Amino acid sequence: MSARRQIHAAIFDMDGLLIDSEPLWDKAELEVMASLGVDISRRHEMPDILGLRIDLVVDLWFAQQPWKGPDRAEVTARIINRAIQLVEEARPLLPGAREAVAMCKAQGLKIGLASASPLRMLEKVLTMFEL
């Protein structure tokens, strides 16, 4: 006999489910890396970085092609700032995202948000789209 489980919460992944941010993260990363003189055409030599925290991506780039100038923390901050700017410009809310969150709220479910993105990106997205 199977016991019926009650659902109390829904957890949404931000990047790729609620918003289409991956192309924007890529653009921000490549712009900042190019500004440091990093040969971005060698990206294919990098391991798969999809979903990896941006500070870890910066570490991988630095290991591959060390640059002079700003440290990795500063480069990470630049990429995050640019990605937030691009999200504000593009407003990449995916179809059905708002409705899915609203439906869960209407059912009285607690809502959670999962993401490898920095907290300030999450806060910006939640505010921007009133989620």
N, CA and C atoms as a LAMMPS dump frame, in Angstrom:
ITEM: TIMESTEP
0
ITEM: NUMBER OF ATOMS
393
ITEM: BOX BOUNDS ff ff ff
-5.0000000000000000e+02 5.0000000000000000e+02
-5.0000000000000000e+02 5.0000000000000000e+02
-5.0000000000000000e+02 5.0000000000000000e+02
ITEM: ATOMS id mol type element x y z
1 1 1 N 0.854 -1.165 0
2 1 2 C 0 0 0
3 1 3 C 0.905 1.235 0
4 2 1 N 0.649 2.153 -0.906
5 2 2 C 1.486 3.359 -0.955
6 2 3 C 0.808 4.494 -0.197
7 3 1 N 1.605 5.167 0.595
8 3 2 C 1.091 6.314 1.359
9 3 3 C 1.079 7.537 0.453
10 4 1 N 0.031 8.296 0.549
11 4 2 C -0.076 9.514 -0.251
12 4 3 C 0.718 10.619 0.438
13 5 1 N 1.587 11.271 -0.316
14 5 2 C 2.411 12.338 0.239
15 5 3 C 1.822 13.685 -0.128
16 6 1 N 1.835 14.55 0.839
17 6 2 C 1.34 15.897 0.603
18 6 3 C 2.514 16.786 0.192
19 7 1 N 2.295 17.621 -0.792
20 7 2 C 3.331 18.546 -1.259
21 7 3 C 3.164 19.856 -0.506
22 8 1 N 4.257 20.332 0.067
23 8 2 C 4.226 21.559 0.858
24 8 3 C 4.975 22.714 0.206
25 9 1 N 5.83 22.408 -0.77
26 9 2 C 6.67 23.459 -1.349
27 9 3 C 7.04 23.117 -2.782
28 10 1 N 7.434 24.15 -3.507
29 10 2 C 7.957 23.989 -4.864
30 10 3 C 9.266 24.764 -4.943
31 11 1 N 10.279 24.131 -5.498
32 11 2 C 11.575 24.784 -5.673
33 11 3 C 11.803 24.965 -7.166
34 12 1 N 12.034 26.209 -7.561
35 12 2 C 12.277 26.549 -8.958
36 12 3 C 13.757 26.85 -9.16
37 13 1 N 14.306 26.367 -10.257
38 13 2 C 15.659 26.75 -10.645
39 13 3 C 15.537 28.037 -11.456
40 14 1 N 16.351 29.023 -11.151
41 14 2 C 16.213 30.305 -11.83
42 14 3 C 16.739 30.246 -13.263
43 15 1 N 17.98 29.813 -13.421
44 15 2 C 18.652 29.88 -14.718
45 15 3 C 18.237 28.712 -15.608
46 16 1 N 17.477 29.024 -16.639
47 16 2 C 17.036 28.003 -17.571
48 16 3 C 15.607 27.55 -17.372
49 17 1 N 15.039 27.817 -16.202
50 17 2 C 13.639 27.462 -15.955
51 17 3 C 12.778 28.717 -15.863
52 18 1 N 13.176 29.653 -15.012
53 18 2 C 12.422 30.907 -14.889
54 18 3 C 12.895 31.949 -15.897
55 19 1 N 14.215 32.065 -16.05
56 19 2 C 14.744 33.025 -17.028
57 19 3 C 15.773 32.339 -17.921
58 20 1 N 15.896 32.848 -19.136
59 20 2 C 16.885 32.332 -20.084
60 20 3 C 18.151 33.164 -19.934
61 21 1 N 18.911 32.88 -18.895
62 21 2 C 20.068 33.71 -18.563
63 21 3 C 21.382 33.184 -19.123
64 22 1 N 21.434 31.936 -19.527
65 22 2 C 22.715 31.36 -19.947
66 22 3 C 23.388 32.147 -21.075
67 23 1 N 22.654 32.548 -22.133
68 23 2 C 23.315 33.34 -23.181
69 23 3 C 23.827 34.687 -22.657
70 24 1 N 23.147 35.232 -21.655
71 24 2 C 23.555 36.519 -21.095
72 24 3 C 24.805 36.359 -20.236
73 25 1 N 24.869 35.281 -19.465
74 25 2 C 26.085 34.987 -18.7
75 25 3 C 27.258 34.775 -19.653
76 26 1 N 27.023 34.038 -20.739
77 26 2 C 28.087 33.809 -21.723
78 26 3 C 28.595 35.122 -22.295
79 27 1 N 27.661 35.982 -22.67
80 27 2 C 28.042 37.27 -23.26
81 27 3 C 28.846 38.104 -22.264
82 28 1 N 28.382 38.179 -21.03
83 28 2 C 29.093 38.952 -20.003
84 28 3 C 30.497 38.392 -19.785
85 29 1 N 30.58 37.094 -19.667
86 29 2 C 31.877 36.439 -19.451
87 29 3 C 32.836 36.721 -20.603
88 30 1 N 32.364 36.54 -21.817
89 30 2 C 33.229 36.721 -22.979
90 30 3 C 33.647 38.175 -23.16
91 31 1 N 32.745 39.116 -22.903
92 31 2 C 33.091 40.538 -23.003
93 31 3 C 34.185 40.902 -22.002
94 32 1 N 34.002 40.483 -20.766
95 32 2 C 34.982 40.83 -19.728
96 32 3 C 36.314 40.143 -20.007
97 33 1 N 36.283 38.878 -20.376
98 33 2 C 37.532 38.171 -20.663
99 33 3 C 38.261 38.801 -21.844
100 34 1 N 37.529 39.17 -22.882
101 34 2 C 38.151 39.815 -24.04
102 34 3 C 38.792 41.141 -23.644
103 35 1 N 38.159 41.874 -22.727
104 35 2 C 38.714 43.164 -22.286
105 35 3 C 40.037 42.986 -21.536
106 36 1 N 40.29 41.778 -21.041
107 36 2 C 41.539 41.476 -20.332
108 36 3 C 42.599 40.896 -21.263
109 37 1 N 42.228 40.741 -22.531
110 37 2 C 43.161 40.167 -23.489
111 37 3 C 43.161 38.649 -23.517
112 38 1 N 42.178 38.042 -22.87
113 38 2 C 42.076 36.585 -22.874
114 38 3 C 41.527 36.159 -24.233
115 39 1 N 42.172 35.181 -24.854
116 39 2 C 41.771 34.697 -26.171
117 39 3 C 40.514 33.832 -26.028
118 40 1 N 39.369 34.469 -26.225
119 40 2 C 38.099 33.77 -26.014
120 40 3 C 37.792 32.75 -27.107
121 41 1 N 38.545 32.793 -28.208
122 41 2 C 38.327 31.795 -29.255
123 41 3 C 38.769 30.407 -28.782
124 42 1 N 39.498 30.344 -27.673
125 42 2 C 39.965 29.067 -27.129
126 42 3 C 38.97 28.476 -26.129
127 43 1 N 37.766 28.99 -26.124
128 43 2 C 36.768 28.516 -25.158
129 43 3 C 36.514 27.013 -25.278
130 44 1 N 36.634 26.499 -26.479
131 44 2 C 36.413 25.066 -26.69
132 44 3 C 37.415 24.204 -25.914
133 45 1 N 38.526 24.803 -25.484
134 45 2 C 39.523 24.074 -24.696
135 45 3 C 39.132 23.972 -23.221
136 46 1 N 38.121 24.727 -22.848
137 46 2 C 37.678 24.74 -21.453
138 46 3 C 36.8 23.517 -21.183
139 47 1 N 36.793 23.047 -19.93
140 47 2 C 35.837 21.979 -19.587
141 47 3 C 34.412 22.523 -19.653
142 48 1 N 33.439 21.64 -19.61
143 48 2 C 32.04 22.068 -19.623
144 48 3 C 31.768 22.902 -18.374
145 49 1 N 31.367 24.146 -18.585
146 49 2 C 31.173 25.063 -17.459
147 49 3 C 29.708 25.42 -17.248
148 50 1 N 28.819 24.815 -18.009
149 50 2 C 27.398 25.118 -17.888
150 50 3 C 26.926 24.861 -16.458
151 51 1 N 26.358 25.891 -15.835
152 51 2 C 25.833 25.765 -14.486
153 51 3 C 26.86 25.958 -13.386
154 52 1 N 28.121 26.143 -13.77
155 52 2 C 29.181 26.336 -12.78
156 52 3 C 29.146 27.767 -12.254
157 53 1 N 29.412 27.943 -10.96
158 53 2 C 29.464 29.295 -10.386
159 53 3 C 30.5 30.124 -11.127
160 54 1 N 30.213 31.401 -11.304
161 54 2 C 31.069 32.254 -12.12
162 54 3 C 32.469 32.41 -11.535
163 55 1 N 32.612 32.396 -10.222
164 55 2 C 33.961 32.501 -9.653
165 55 3 C 34.816 31.293 -10.031
166 56 1 N 34.2 30.131 -10.145
167 56 2 C 34.93 28.936 -10.562
168 56 3 C 35.279 28.993 -12.043
169 57 1 N 34.388 29.574 -12.843
170 57 2 C 34.668 29.768 -14.265
171 57 3 C 35.862 30.707 -14.431
172 58 1 N 35.882 31.786 -13.66
173 58 2 C 37.001 32.736 -13.718
174 58 3 C 38.3 32.033 -13.328
175 59 1 N 38.257 31.199 -12.304
176 59 2 C 39.451 30.442 -11.907
177 59 3 C 39.952 29.562 -13.056
178 60 1 N 39.026 28.927 -13.772
179 60 2 C 39.414 28.081 -14.907
180 60 3 C 40.057 28.898 -16.02
181 61 1 N 39.469 30.056 -16.323
182 61 2 C 40.058 30.932 -17.339
183 61 3 C 41.467 31.353 -16.924
184 62 1 N 41.625 31.725 -15.66
185 62 2 C 42.926 32.19 -15.179
186 62 3 C 43.968 31.069 -15.26
187 63 1 N 43.564 29.857 -14.93
188 63 2 C 44.482 28.721 -15.023
189 63 3 C 44.89 28.464 -16.472
190 64 1 N 43.965 28.704 -17.39
191 64 2 C 44.204 28.478 -18.818
192 64 3 C 45.038 29.601 -19.429
193 65 1 N 44.693 30.846 -19.081
194 65 2 C 45.344 32.025 -19.666
195 65 3 C 45.463 33.124 -18.613
196 66 1 N 46.474 33.072 -17.768
197 66 2 C 46.611 34.099 -16.727
198 66 3 C 46.722 35.493 -17.345
199 67 1 N 46.122 36.471 -16.7
200 67 2 C 46.169 37.849 -17.177
201 67 3 C 46.824 38.728 -16.124
202 68 1 N 47.268 39.87 -16.585
203 68 2 C 47.803 40.877 -15.672
204 68 3 C 46.694 41.885 -15.424
205 69 1 N 46.686 42.471 -14.248
206 69 2 C 45.66 43.476 -13.957
207 69 3 C 44.767 43.032 -12.828
208 70 1 N 43.463 43.181 -13.01
209 70 2 C 42.534 42.9 -11.906
210 70 3 C 42.627 41.445 -11.451
211 71 1 N 42.444 41.262 -10.141
212 71 2 C 42.482 39.897 -9.618
213 71 3 C 41.187 39.164 -9.977
214 72 1 N 41.155 37.89 -9.666
215 72 2 C 40.01 37.057 -10.048
216 72 3 C 38.713 37.508 -9.389
217 73 1 N 38.794 37.999 -8.158
218 73 2 C 37.579 38.487 -7.482
219 73 3 C 37.009 39.699 -8.212
220 74 1 N 37.876 40.596 -8.66
221 74 2 C 37.426 41.781 -9.404
222 74 3 C 36.832 41.378 -10.749
223 75 1 N 37.454 40.442 -11.423
224 75 2 C 36.941 39.966 -12.712
225 75 3 C 35.578 39.304 -12.52
226 76 1 N 35.447 38.517 -11.471
227 76 2 C 34.16 37.893 -11.154
228 76 3 C 33.097 38.961 -10.94
229 77 1 N 33.418 39.99 -10.178
230 77 2 C 32.467 41.081 -9.918
231 77 3 C 32.077 41.784 -11.213
232 78 1 N 33.039 41.991 -12.103
233 78 2 C 32.737 42.64 -13.392
234 78 3 C 31.768 41.803 -14.22
235 79 1 N 31.994 40.507 -14.243
236 79 2 C 31.104 39.624 -15.01
237 79 3 C 29.704 39.634 -14.409
238 80 1 N 29.615 39.555 -13.091
239 80 2 C 28.304 39.579 -12.428
240 80 3 C 27.582 40.886 -12.73
241 81 1 N 28.278 41.999 -12.604
242 81 2 C 27.66 43.303 -12.884
243 81 3 C 27.157 43.38 -14.314
244 82 1 N 27.966 42.885 -15.252
245 82 2 C 27.561 42.925 -16.659
246 82 3 C 26.377 41.982 -16.902
247 83 1 N 26.387 40.815 -16.289
248 83 2 C 25.275 39.872 -16.461
249 83 3 C 23.975 40.46 -15.921
250 84 1 N 24.04 41.114 -14.775
251 84 2 C 22.843 41.756 -14.215
252 84 3 C 22.346 42.839 -15.161
253 85 1 N 23.265 43.622 -15.704
254 85 2 C 22.888 44.67 -16.66
255 85 3 C 22.196 44.056 -17.884
256 86 1 N 22.731 42.968 -18.391
257 86 2 C 22.135 42.312 -19.555
258 86 3 C 20.759 41.733 -19.238
259 87 1 N 20.581 41.185 -18.046
260 87 2 C 19.266 40.67 -17.634
261 87 3 C 18.268 41.82 -17.554
262 88 1 N 18.696 42.951 -17.012
263 88 2 C 17.807 44.118 -16.931
264 88 3 C 17.402 44.593 -18.323
265 89 1 N 18.329 44.539 -19.27
266 89 2 C 18.033 44.977 -20.641
267 89 3 C 17.15 43.974 -21.38
268 90 1 N 17.47 42.694 -21.285
269 90 2 C 16.778 41.665 -22.07
270 90 3 C 15.475 41.183 -21.434
271 91 1 N 15.389 41.249 -20.1
272 91 2 C 14.214 40.776 -19.358
273 91 3 C 13.784 39.384 -19.859
274 92 1 N 14.664 38.383 -19.699
275 92 2 C 14.472 37.076 -20.339
276 92 3 C 13.572 36.084 -19.596
277 93 1 N 12.435 36.557 -19.101
278 93 2 C 11.507 35.655 -18.416
279 93 3 C 10.986 34.626 -19.418
280 94 1 N 11.046 33.37 -19.051
281 94 2 C 10.602 32.31 -19.953
282 94 3 C 9.083 32.153 -19.903
283 95 1 N 8.483 31.736 -21.021
284 95 2 C 7.029 31.562 -21.074
285 95 3 C 6.551 30.582 -20.002
286 96 1 N 5.505 30.97 -19.31
287 96 2 C 4.897 30.121 -18.301
288 96 3 C 5.52 30.228 -16.919
289 97 1 N 6.647 30.917 -16.805
290 97 2 C 7.339 31.006 -15.51
291 97 3 C 6.486 31.719 -14.472
292 98 1 N 5.983 32.881 -14.833
293 98 2 C 5.167 33.66 -13.886
294 98 3 C 3.92 32.868 -13.486
295 99 1 N 3.299 32.227 -14.461
296 99 2 C 2.081 31.461 -14.203
297 99 3 C 2.355 30.253 -13.299
298 100 1 N 3.484 29.591 -13.51
299 100 2 C 3.823 28.426 -12.683
300 100 3 C 4.033 28.828 -11.227
301 101 1 N 4.749 29.933 -11.018
302 101 2 C 4.97 30.414 -9.651
303 101 3 C 3.64 30.833 -9.031
304 102 1 N 2.824 31.555 -9.8
305 102 2 C 1.526 32.019 -9.293
306 102 3 C 0.619 30.84 -8.934
307 103 1 N 0.63 29.801 -9.75
308 103 2 C -0.194 28.628 -9.476
309 103 3 C 0.237 27.956 -8.165
310 104 1 N 1.525 27.844 -7.964
311 104 2 C 2.024 27.237 -6.716
312 104 3 C 1.65 28.086 -5.51
313 105 1 N 1.779 29.403 -5.651
314 105 2 C 1.397 30.302 -4.556
315 105 3 C -0.094 30.184 -4.263
316 106 1 N -0.907 30.09 -5.323
317 106 2 C -2.356 29.984 -5.154
318 106 3 C -2.741 28.689 -4.438
319 107 1 N -1.922 27.666 -4.581
320 107 2 C -2.16 26.388 -3.904
321 107 3 C -1.639 26.396 -2.469
322 108 1 N -1.074 27.538 -2.064
323 108 2 C -0.562 27.665 -0.702
324 108 3 C 0.8 27.032 -0.478
325 109 1 N 1.495 26.733 -1.564
326 109 2 C 2.818 26.125 -1.432
327 109 3 C 3.866 27.171 -1.071
328 110 1 N 4.841 26.771 -0.291
329 110 2 C 6.008 27.615 -0.065
330 110 3 C 6.838 27.547 -1.337
331 111 1 N 7.463 28.663 -1.678
332 111 2 C 8.238 28.741 -2.913
333 111 3 C 9.714 28.897 -2.572
334 112 1 N 10.551 28.106 -3.224
335 112 2 C 11.999 28.212 -3.068
336 112 3 C 12.635 28.498 -4.413
337 113 1 N 13.809 29.083 -4.377
338 113 2 C 14.543 29.398 -5.598
339 113 3 C 15.945 28.823 -5.48
340 114 1 N 16.334 28.023 -6.459
341 114 2 C 17.672 27.431 -6.487
342 114 3 C 18.443 28.029 -7.654
343 115 1 N 19.711 28.296 -7.435
344 115 2 C 20.532 28.853 -8.5
345 115 3 C 21.99 28.872 -8.082
346 116 1 N 22.868 28.769 -9.059
347 116 2 C 24.297 28.972 -8.816
348 116 3 C 24.648 30.45 -8.963
349 117 1 N 23.677 31.252 -9.389
350 117 2 C 23.909 32.692 -9.543
351 117 3 C 24.05 33.351 -8.178
352 118 1 N 24.749 34.487 -8.138
353 118 2 C 24.904 35.198 -6.86
354 118 3 C 23.569 35.721 -6.333
355 119 1 N 23.502 35.883 -5.017
356 119 2 C 22.271 36.315 -4.357
357 119 3 C 21.723 37.601 -4.947
358 120 1 N 22.583 38.558 -5.259
359 120 2 C 22.049 39.825 -5.783
360 120 3 C 21.404 39.655 -7.155
361 121 1 N 21.842 38.663 -7.939
362 121 2 C 21.174 38.366 -9.207
363 121 3 C 19.791 37.791 -8.922
364 122 1 N 19.693 36.884 -7.956
365 122 2 C 18.398 36.306 -7.594
366 122 3 C 17.439 37.389 -7.129
367 123 1 N 17.922 38.254 -6.262
368 123 2 C 17.076 39.338 -5.748
369 123 3 C 16.611 40.249 -6.874
370 124 1 N 17.499 40.558 -7.816
371 124 2 C 17.155 41.419 -8.955
372 124 3 C 16.06 40.769 -9.79
373 125 1 N 16.198 39.496 -10.083
374 125 2 C 15.221 38.782 -10.913
375 125 3 C 13.87 38.696 -10.207
376 126 1 N 13.873 38.35 -8.924
377 126 2 C 12.612 38.256 -8.181
378 126 3 C 11.886 39.593 -8.154
379 127 1 N 12.625 40.666 -7.957
380 127 2 C 12.033 42.005 -7.928
381 127 3 C 11.564 42.427 -9.316
382 128 1 N 12.421 42.243 -10.306
383 128 2 C 12.121 42.681 -11.67
384 128 3 C 10.846 42.045 -12.214
385 129 1 N 10.681 40.762 -11.951
386 129 2 C 9.537 40.036 -12.498
387 129 3 C 8.422 39.823 -11.478
388 130 1 N 8.574 40.432 -10.31
389 130 2 C 7.572 40.346 -9.242
390 130 3 C 7.189 38.899 -8.951
391 131 1 N 8.196 38.081 -8.794
392 131 2 C 7.975 36.668 -8.49
393 131 3 C 8.022 36.461 -6.995
